[in-house]
Amino acid sequence: LEHGCETMHNARLREMMREAGIDPARYGFASVQLDGGIDRVLERIERWFEGAMEASRPSAERQAGLGNLRVGLFSAGRLEDPEAAALLEVLRILLGCGAAVVIPHRASLLENAAFSEALGGGPIHAGLGYGQRVPGPGLFVMDTPSAHAVETLSGLGATGVHLVLGRTGEPPLPAHPLVPVVQFSATSSAPDLDLVLRPPASRWPDRLLAAIVATASRRYVPRYLASGYCDFQLSRGRLGLSM
């Protein structure tokens, strides 16, 4: 959707898609100016989605292992060592199964000494652009131009993760409208958290993995997502300005 006077027009986006081997016909394009204003462009967008939904068929459900998942790991606030250890064990299990895991480079868990040391120690650099699609299995650190939590979650969602497991504080963060965000903490008792971890810490990795499996299997819907308390915002980048 373009406004019509920005520097990145739909025509250029089509060119970039073709250069990347993506068929533009898979997507709908709309323009506020060319389509005659906001009301008309909204009608155009609604018609496109109605047609796309009628033409699509529901995907058949099948059993799959952890190796088929793409998971985002997010953390806000200072982590206690047992929390970091639990996330590290979850990371090891997912990677051992062949999954893809994306961590934003501003995530506080990367500042935890034990977690950082397990990843090799030294400075951790982002190898994945903000919102860049995950190319395959493995561990990826995503660039985050700002420290805005909602912008970070939006970028994680754009990488193609199936869900995000996030250690958050009090209050929890708003949900992402498109990607389930499972929020947990061992230091907060906020009533809207999806998971409150209590001793023994040895059970925490199993509980976190169970939450991942239940969410990916659609047996569980994160509380804030179910309530509709969602937020969405894309980063304007390091040089972006809000007027």
N, C-alpha and C positions, 0 to 999 in steps of 0.2 A: 504494500500500500504506500503510494507516494503522495505527497502534498501537491507537488508540481513545480516547485521553485527551488528544491534542494539540489545539491551537487550530485547526488547518487540517484539517478533516474531509473525507472523500471527497465528501460532499454539497455542501460549499462549492466543492470543485474542479470538480464537475460544473456548478455555476452559473457559475463563472468561464469554463469552456470554452464554454458556450452564449453568454455575453456576448462572447467573442472569436470566435464563429462556428465553433467546433470541435465536431464531433459526438462526445459522450461515448461513443457506442456503438462507436467505433473502439478504445476502450481497455478494459482489464480493471481491476476494482477489487476490493480485498481488504482485510480488517480482521483483525488478530490477535485482538482481543477478540470481535468478532461472529462470526467463523468458527470460534472454539473453540480458539484457541491456535496456537503456532508450527507444530506438525506438520501440523495441518489446513489452516492457511493456505498452507503450502508445497505441499500436495497440490492445493489449489484453483488456485494460480498455475500449477503444472505442467500441470493439465488445460486451463487457459485457453490456454496457449501451444501445447499439442499441438493443440487445436482450431483455433487461428488459423493454425498452420502447415499443417494439412491443407486448410484452406479457401483458402489463398493459392496463387498461381501464381508460379513464378519469372519475374522480369522478363527480357524479351528484351534481349540485348546489342546495342548499336549504337555506331557511331563518333560521337564528339563532340569538340569542340575545347576549348581551355583556358577559353573563355568560359563553359562550363557548370559550371566548378568553383567550389567554396567552400573556401578554404584558410585555415588558421590559421597565423600566423607567431609563433613563440615564441623567446625567447632568455634564457638564464641566464648570469650572469657578465659581466664587461666584454668588449665586442666590440673587436677590432682594426678599424681603419678599412677594410682590404680586405674583411673579413667584412661589415661594415655596407654597403659599396658593392655587394657582390654581392647582398645581400638587397634593397637598394633597386632594383637592376636587375630582379630577379625580381618585385618588387612592381609596377614600371612595366609590365613585359610582361603580367602577369596582369590588371592594371586596363585596359591597352590592349586586351585581348582581351574585356573585358566580364565578367571573373570577380568574385567577392566575396572580399575578404580581411579577416580579423579579427585584430587585434593586441591582446593584453592591455595595459592601460595601465601596468602595472608592468614590462613587458618591458624589458630593459636596452638593446635596440636603439633605443628611443625616447630614451634618454639620450645616444646618440651624436650629437655636434654636427652632423656632415654629414647624417645621416639625418633628424634633427629639422629642420634647415634646409630640406631638400628637401620636407618636409611643410608648409612655410610659416613655420617658426620660431615662437618664443613658446611659451607653455604649451600642452600637449596635453591635452585633456579627453576623458573617456570619453563617447561618445554612445550606447553600447549597454550595457544592463544585464548583470550577471553571468548568463550562460546564456541571455540573450534571443536569440530566433531572428533570424537575419539576414533583413531584409525584402526584399533584392534585391541587385543588383550594386553594387560600389563598395568603398571602404575604410571600415572600422569599427574603432573603438577600444573594447574591452570593459572595463567596470569590473571590478576584481578586489579584493574586500574584504580579502584577506590576501595575503601574499607567498609562501604555500605553493604550491610548484610543482605538486603533484598536484591541489590544488584548482583551480589555474589551468587545467590541462589538462582537468579535468572540465567547467569552465565553457565552455571553447572547444568541447568536443565537443557541448555542449548547444545551441550557436548554430546547429548544422546543417552545420558544415564537413565536407567529405569526408575531409580528412586535415590533419595538422599538420606543418609543417616547423619544426624546432627546433634552434637552436644551443645546445648544452649543453656542460658541462665534463666533468670526470673525477671520479667515474664518471658515466655517462649516467643519465638519469632512468628510473624504471620506465615501462613502456608503459601506454597507456590501453587498457582491455579492449574498448572499442567503436569507437574511432577510431584509425586508423594514425598513429603519430608517428615521422616520419623524423628521426633525430638526426645532426647533423654538427658538425664543428669544424675549424678550421685551426690551433689551438694545442694540441690534445690528440691523443694517439695511443692512446686507450683502445680495446682490441680489439673492444668491442661496439658502437662507433659504426657507423651505417649508411654514413657517408661521411666520410672524412678528406681535407680539401682541402690540396693542395700546389701550390706555384707551377708555372705562372704564374697569377696571380690573375685575369687576363683570361678564363680558361676557367671560373671558378667559377660564374657565373650559368647557363651552359649545363649544367653538371653538376648544379646544384640543380634546374633545370627538368626535366632528364632523370629525376631521382629522383622528382619530383612526378608526372610522366607515368607512369612505371613502376609507382608505387604505386597511382595512381588507376585504372590499367588492370589492376590485380591481377596484374601480372607480377612484382611484388616485394612481399614481406612484411617489414616492419621486424624486425630481429633480436630485439629484446626481446619484441615481440608474438608472434613465432613460438616463442620459448622459453617463453612463459607467464609471464614476469616482469612482472606488471602490478600496478597499484595504482589505487584509485579513492576519492575523497573529495570530498564537496560542502562548499562553504563555508557556515558558519553565519551569515555576515554580520558586520558591524562590531560588532554588539551581542550576538552569540551567545556563549554560555558552555558550556564542557564541564564536567560535574559528575563 
